[in-house]
Amino acid sequence: MILESFPVGPLACNCTILGDEGAREAIVIDPGDDVAHIHHRITELGLKLKQILVTHAHIDHIGGALKLKRLTGAPIYLNESDLPLLKMMAAQAAWLGVRTPETAPPDDTLRDGQTVGLDRYPAQVLHTPGHTQGSVCLHFVPLKLLIAGDTLFAGSIGRTDLPGGDFDQIITSLHSRLLTLPDETRVLPGHGPATTIGEERQSNPFLRAG
């Protein structure tokens, strides 16, 4: 298995490449920027990109998805509840003072309970609204791995003060969808360092109560 996660773009979004050396296939999660680097790395590893999975439609997570699709032919998956945010890309770019990236509607949605990823490394889609209405996490059960997007961070949770955000909703998502996972589940957040469900259950101030 190949698993690489590295920050891209001005907001240092964690982009993840998951690859199967045997099948020579890969998926990319949250290619927000630095697409040339992402594409170079996939090519360097000798992998064919099968899917581009986007945890939510904020510019720092989806900004490079269409460019990567054009380079590789891989389809883009995004939960349909974030389509309104996709249409706000110019406004999102203005918030950051950056150029508006070209985007397009996804090729498919990421539905709750859906299985995506690679044959040897499948992921279950967990719909976790709150940071945005279409936010999802990807649970790779056999790998004991959660790609959390901006729903959960080490010591914190996703902000809810942007369009589509809802604090009560994200707290419900965290308790009903993520805290039900085993403590040893490794968490790769959308920003910052990795953590585990157990560590966050014990020390995250947003999760200890309620």
Buried (B, 14 or more C-beta within 10 A) or exposed (E): EBBBBBBBBBBBBBBBBBBBEEBEBBBBBBBBBBBEBBBEBBEEBEBBBBBBBBBBBBBBBBBBBBBBBEBBEBBBBBBBBBBBBBEBBEEBBEEBEBEEBEBEEBEEBBBBEBEBBBEEBBBBBBBBBBBBBBBBBBBBBEBBBBBBBBBBBBBBBBBBEBEBBBBEBBBBBBEEBBBEBEEEBBBBBBBBEBBBBBBBBEEBEBBEEE
